[in-house]
Amino acid sequence: KLEELIVEFRSAIGEVDKKASLFDLKAEYLGKKGKLNLILKSLKDAAPEDRKELGIRSNNYKIEIQDSIDKKLAQLEIDEINEKLEKNWQDITLRDSVRDLGMNSAGYHPVTIIQREIEDIFLSMGFDILDGPHIEDEFHNFEALNIPATHPARDMQDTFWFKDMEHLLRTHTSTIQVRGMEAHKPPFKFVGPGKVFRSEALDASHEAVFHQLEGMMVGENISVSNLIFFMKTLLSEIFKKDVNVRLRPGFFPFVEPGFELDIECLICGGKGCSVCKQTGWVELLPCGMTHPNVLKAGGVDTDKYNGFAFGLGLDRLVMMRYGIDDIRHLHSGNLAFASQFKAY
Ligand code: FA5
């Protein structure tokens, strides 16, 4: 009987191609009322001299059955994964715009669209495009930018610190200035777009994760007029119409002199709304002449070179360009919202 049982089991397990039938088979052979147990129960009727040997054999069969079931289960799970991989296969090298998102026309996120437009504008003026890490150290986010630990300016940007208190999520793309100076010999000019992170109270114009685009130019005899020229070119290319801007003094430890370039709010036409906090103006583009301490920290010879830098608020620029009245739409993940923007 034992021999028959194991032959029958071996052929049955060969037929199994689903987890559910495997579990049924396990119950049929190894369950409390299963075939093997029935045989074990009947051992007591066997001749005493055979009992020991029968006991050993049935135990070996039990181990074989359990083993085969485990192996089969592992195999079925691998098959399942392979089947899923086969079914859900995607060519990730395809451009996003042709991937089927189940929408009428797939497109880029408006921040990406504007970011690429700006990159093209600066590329055409001979700038490089640089990148930097989201997780930074104190040196690149603060110290090299002339903001020592005791400086009150550290409180201007509410920082997400890591537990080690040495690393942080970068609070601004000015970190890219430092990394750019470390990697390049002057003269150079580059822009560096990217995500930045601040522990902020959220409202129509403030997000905790948002985007900036840093710019820096270092060379001989760079002046405020160079800075203003590039800012004007940027804005006229992006808006393709005259927009009202105002330049006022601004304080940032890494520039001297520093300016705040505000744009007249295009949501309310300067009348006052929740985006501009009823002021009619939106802070968009702080900038200034790079502080010598920053150039020195970046290894630039300040006897020979100077420079300017700016830090554009990309999300706010996108809001002004498209008339978006709340920054939170941008990061809502709402496809109906995102699909309104034309592909780049
Ligand atoms: C800075 O981050 C400086 N690093 C900019 C800079 C660079 C100045 C180079 C001088 C030279 P500020 O904290 O003001 O500055 O942020 C820059 C821009 O980012 C703001 O003008 C605004 O457009 C945008 N911004 C700031 N906070 C938020 C926020 N919480 N949500 C969305 N946009 C924001």
Residues whose N, C-alpha, C, O or C-beta is under 5 A from the ligand:
A	BS01	FA5	T171 H172 S174 E200 S205 H206 E207 F210 F252 V255 E283 L284 L285 P286 C287 G288 A309 F310 G311 L312 G313 D315 R316
